[in-house]
Every structure is written in C-alpha cells, then in structure tokens.
Amino acid sequence: MKVYLVTDLEGVAGVTQWDPRHQGDTPSTALKRQQFSRLLTEEVNAAARGFFNAGATEVIVNDGHGAGMTMDPELFDSRIRVFHGSERPSYCTGLDETCDACASVGTHAKAGTERGNLHHTMNRGVRDYSLNGVSVGETGLQAFLAGCYGVPYVFCAGDEWAVREMQKLVPGCVGAAVKLGISRQSALTAASQRARQIIEEGACLSMRRIDQIEPLSLESPVVFREEHEEPVFDPEDQPEGLRIIDCRTMEIEGETLREVLNVKYGHDPAWTPVWKQKA
C-alpha cells in the first residue's frame, strides 16, 4: 500500500507568518525558518506513523513548499522517502498509478478564503485557479491530478478552512485541522504535540477509507484557468499552448490535466522516471 504525501508550510501548526526566507537573510529569519522546517517535518513524520500503523508499506513525500527544500532531512522518519529540491521533471513528481492514495500535510486554504490563515494559490498574486469551471486551490489541483491516475485523495492536515475546502471537493476524505485561521496573518493553533497526535490519528483513519473514496475526475478536454489580481498578461502576445483572455486571465486546454500541467510548467511529456528505468 503506497501513499503519496504532498507537503506545504502555511498550514502547519505554529506557522502563522509567511516563509521567513522572503524577509531577507538574517540570523533571526534563519532561526525562524529552521523552526518552521522542524515543525513541518514532525507533522509529516506523524502522518507517516499513522499511514504505516494502518497498513501502508511505502510513504513517498513531496517536499512541496517553495523550492522544495523546507523539510529537515536529519529528522525524517527512517521509513519515508522524499522528493525535494528544484528543477523537478514533472508536477508532483512520483505521483502515478502505482500509488494507492494521495494526501497532504501543512495545507492552507485557497486564495480568497475569508479568515484562511496565509491563504493563497501558488503565490499571493493569483486570484483563482479553476478546472472546467471548478475553483480549486493548490491541493485541489493535486487531488485532481491524482485522479488522473485513479488515485483517491484521502487525507488533509492543516488549517480548518483548508480541511473544509478539501472535504467539500472530495466527499469522505479525512480532515485533521491543527489550527483555525482567524485572519490571513493569525490563527488559533493546537500545541505541536497535540497537532501531531491529531495528524497521526487522522492519517490512520484515512487508510481505512481508501476504498470508500472516489478519485476525482475531469471530462476531456480539460480547461485550466488562471486569474491574477493585477495585470500580468499581454493579450497581444499569445504564447504557444496558452490562451490569453485578458491582462489578468489565461487558459490552457488539453486532453488531460497531466497534459495541461506539462504545458504550464514546461515539462517534457516524454520524460521517463529514472526509478522505473531498467538498468
């Protein structure tokens, strides 16, 4: 039983401010980021314990925040393996049909969520993402991608508002709310040890629901729309594969979400995972 776990930072208990690396390279920001890294890694470890205790045989983690270098490798549960670093060859590298379930830790609410702590979608300039007219955040996008492979999204740990968002999108998925967003910059947060207990228990429960949760699906063609708060596109310039609607809005259309994401991120669709290649 293989679980694919995507991480983010903004939904972690104890994190209520933006990543300190954006505030300059100072001793105080370095210490704060080290603390955030430790908090995230221990929540991932808690989820892994829950998955393994309930029968998982493999947990693959996507260090998904920023440049993919947020988790602390020295604190990893010895049973997990982690995709991290930049210049990855595909969106959600390692998520494929060999996975039995998809999950997330450190999940924040999508852009525009009232009271969602640190709510955003990819960056603070994006107003909304949608797939065939369905508004999604980052985690919703990942859940739909998992669905392309027939993989159900089963577990969400993070801000209460993110949990509600994902449970509305994926009926039956287990939520582990470790904080309640009060505003974009504040939250009512569980103590770290309690948050990890909540996550471990939720992850364990989610394993029992895998067969009860339907993978998300999209009718073809898939239309991805990205809307920004400020003008960022030139309607007179139509890059290959993109449809510029206006100065704030663009669309990408493809047969599948995988195809759309390859266009969006410039990934080679013919790329073959090195871990699947025969020696």
C-alpha positions in Angstrom: 0.0 0.0 0.0 1.7 3.2 -1.2 0.8 6.7 -0.1 1.9 9.9 -1.8 2.0 12.8 0.6 2.3 16.4 -0.5 3.6 19.0 2.0 3.2 22.7 2.3 4.3 25.1 5.1 1.5 27.6 5.6 -0.9 25.1 7.1 1.4 23.8 9.8 0.5 24.3 13.5 2.6 27.1 14.9 3.1 28.8 11.5 1.1 32.0 11.1 3.5 34.2 9.1 4.9 33.9 5.6 8.1 32.0 4.9 10.9 33.9 6.6 13.2 33.4 3.6 11.2 36.2 1.9 12.2 38.6 4.7 15.9 38.7 4.0 18.9 36.6 5.0 19.4 37.5 8.7 20.2 35.3 11.8 16.7 35.8 13.1 15.0 34.7 9.9 17.3 31.8 9.6 16.4 30.6 13.1 12.7 31.1 12.4 12.9 29.1 9.1 14.8 26.3 11.0 11.9 26.2 13.5 9.3 26.1 10.7 11.2 23.3 9.0 11.3 21.3 12.2 7.5 21.8 12.8 6.7 20.7 9.2 8.9 17.6 9.3 7.5 16.4 12.6 3.9 16.7 11.2 5.0 14.7 8.2 6.5 12.1 10.5 3.2 12.0 12.4 1.3 11.4 9.2 3.7 8.7 8.2 3.3 6.9 11.5 -0.4 6.9 11.0 -0.2 5.5 7.5 2.3 2.8 8.4 0.4 1.8 11.5 -2.7 1.3 9.4 -1.0 -0.9 6.8 0.9 1.4 4.4 4.1 -0.3 3.1 5.5 2.8 1.4 5.2 6.6 2.0 6.6 8.9 -0.7 6.7 12.6 0.4 6.8 15.6 -1.9 8.5 18.5 -0.1 6.2 20.9 -1.9 6.8 24.3 -0.3 8.8 26.9 -2.2 11.9 25.5 -3.8 11.3 22.1 -2.2 13.9 22.5 0.5 11.8 23.1 3.5 11.8 19.8 5.4 14.8 18.8 7.6 16.4 15.6 6.3 18.0 14.9 9.7 14.6 14.5 11.2 13.0 12.3 8.6 11.2 9.1 9.8 13.6 6.4 8.5 10.8 4.7 6.5 9.9 7.6 4.3 11.5 8.7 1.0 11.3 12.4 -0.1 11.3 14.2 -3.4 12.9 17.6 -2.7 14.9 20.3 -4.5 14.1 22.4 -7.5 14.1 21.7 -11.3 11.8 18.7 -11.0 10.8 17.0 -14.3 7.0 16.9 -13.6 4.4 18.4 -11.4 4.0 16.2 -8.3 7.0 14.1 -9.3 6.4 10.5 -8.3 2.6 10.6 -8.3 1.4 8.0 -10.6 -0.8 4.8 -11.0 1.4 2.9 -8.6 0.1 5.0 -5.7 -2.9 3.8 -3.7 -3.7 7.1 -2.0 -2.8 10.8 -2.1 -2.7 13.1 1.0 -1.5 16.4 2.2 0.1 18.0 5.3 0.6 21.7 6.0 -2.4 22.5 3.8 -3.6 26.1 3.6 -6.8 27.4 2.1 -7.1 28.7 -1.5 -6.8 32.3 -2.4 -9.7 34.5 -1.3 -10.8 32.3 1.6 -12.1 34.6 4.3 -10.2 34.1 7.6 -7.9 31.4 6.0 -4.5 31.7 7.6 -1.9 32.6 4.9 -4.5 31.8 2.2 -3.2 31.9 -1.4 -2.9 29.8 -4.5 0.7 29.3 -5.6 1.5 32.9 -4.9 -0.1 36.0 -3.4 -0.8 37.5 -6.9 -3.2 34.8 -8.0 -6.9 35.4 -7.5 -8.1 31.9 -8.6 -7.4 28.6 -10.4 -10.2 26.6 -11.9 -10.6 23.3 -13.8 -13.5 23.1 -16.2 -15.1 25.9 -14.2 -14.5 24.3 -10.7 -12.5 26.7 -8.5 -9.5 24.9 -6.8 -6.5 25.7 -4.7 -3.1 24.1 -4.9 -4.3 21.0 -3.1 -7.4 20.7 -5.2 -5.2 20.8 -8.3 -3.1 17.9 -6.8 -6.2 15.9 -5.9 -7.5 16.2 -9.5 -4.0 15.2 -10.8 -4.1 12.1 -8.5 -7.5 11.3 -10.0 -5.9 11.2 -13.5 -4.1 8.1 -12.2 -7.1 6.6 -10.5 -5.7 7.6 -7.1 -8.1 8.9 -4.4 -7.2 11.9 -2.3 -7.9 10.7 1.3 -6.4 13.0 3.9 -5.9 16.7 4.6 -4.0 18.1 7.5 -3.8 21.9 8.0 -5.9 24.9 8.6 -9.6 24.2 9.4 -10.6 26.2 6.3 -8.4 24.1 4.1 -9.8 20.9 5.6 -13.4 22.2 4.8 -12.3 23.1 1.3 -11.0 19.6 0.6 -13.8 17.8 2.2 -16.3 19.7 0.1 -14.3 18.8 -3.0 -13.6 15.2 -2.0 -16.5 13.7 0.0 -15.3 11.2 2.6 -11.7 12.4 2.8 -10.4 12.6 6.4 -9.5 16.0 7.8 -7.0 16.8 10.6 -7.4 20.5 11.5 -4.4 21.6 13.6 -5.3 25.3 13.6 -8.2 27.6 12.9 -7.5 30.6 10.8 -8.7 33.9 12.3 -7.3 36.2 9.6 -4.7 35.9 6.9 -2.0 36.6 9.5 -3.4 34.9 12.6 -4.7 31.5 13.8 -5.9 29.6 16.9 -3.3 26.8 16.9 -3.1 23.5 18.7 0.1 22.7 20.6 2.6 21.0 18.4 2.4 17.6 20.3 -1.4 17.7 20.1 -1.3 18.6 16.4 0.9 15.6 15.7 -1.4 13.4 17.6 -4.4 14.7 15.6 -2.5 14.1 12.3 -1.4 10.6 13.2 -4.9 9.6 14.2 -6.4 11.1 11.0 -3.8 9.5 8.8 -4.5 6.1 10.3 -8.3 6.6 9.8 -7.8 7.7 6.2 -6.2 4.4 5.3 -9.4 2.6 6.2 -11.4 4.8 3.8 -9.3 4.4 0.7 -11.8 2.0 -0.9 -14.7 4.3 0.0 -13.4 7.5 -1.7 -13.8 8.0 -5.4 -10.8 9.5 -7.3 -11.6 12.9 -8.7 -12.2 13.0 -12.5 -12.5 15.6 -15.2 -14.2 15.4 -18.5 -12.0 16.0 -21.6 -11.0 18.5 -22.8 -9.6 19.9 -19.5 -9.6 23.7 -19.3 -7.4 25.3 -16.7 -7.9 28.9 -16.0 -5.6 31.2 -14.0 -6.7 34.6 -12.8 -4.5 37.2 -11.3 -5.2 40.2 -9.1 -3.0 42.6 -11.2 -2.3 42.8 -14.9 0.4 40.2 -15.8 -0.5 39.1 -19.4 -0.3 40.8 -22.7 -3.4 40.0 -24.8 -1.4 40.9 -27.9 1.1 38.2 -27.1 -0.3 34.6 -27.4 2.5 32.1 -26.3 2.2 28.6 -27.7 -0.2 26.5 -25.7 -1.7 29.4 -23.8 -4.9 31.3 -24.4 -4.6 34.9 -23.1 -8.2 36.0 -22.3 -7.3 39.4 -20.9 -4.4 41.1 -19.0 -5.3 39.2 -15.8 -6.5 35.8 -17.2 -5.1 33.0 -19.2 -6.3 29.4 -20.1 -4.7 26.2 -21.1 -6.7 23.4 -22.7 -5.6 19.8 -23.1 -7.0 16.3 -23.3 -5.9 15.5 -19.7 -4.8 17.5 -16.6 -1.3 16.0 -17.0 -1.1 17.4 -20.5 -2.2 20.8 -19.2 0.3 20.9 -16.4 3.2 19.9 -18.7 2.3 22.9 -20.8 2.0 25.2 -17.8 5.3 24.2 -16.3 7.2 23.4 -19.5 7.8 19.8 -18.7 8.7 17.2 -21.3 5.7 14.8 -21.7 8.1 12.1 -22.9 10.2 12.1 -19.7 10.5 8.7 -18.1 11.0 8.4 -14.3 14.6 7.2 -13.7 13.4 4.9 -10.9 11.3 3.0 -13.4 14.0 2.5 -15.9 15.7 -0.9 -16.2 19.5 -0.9 -15.6 
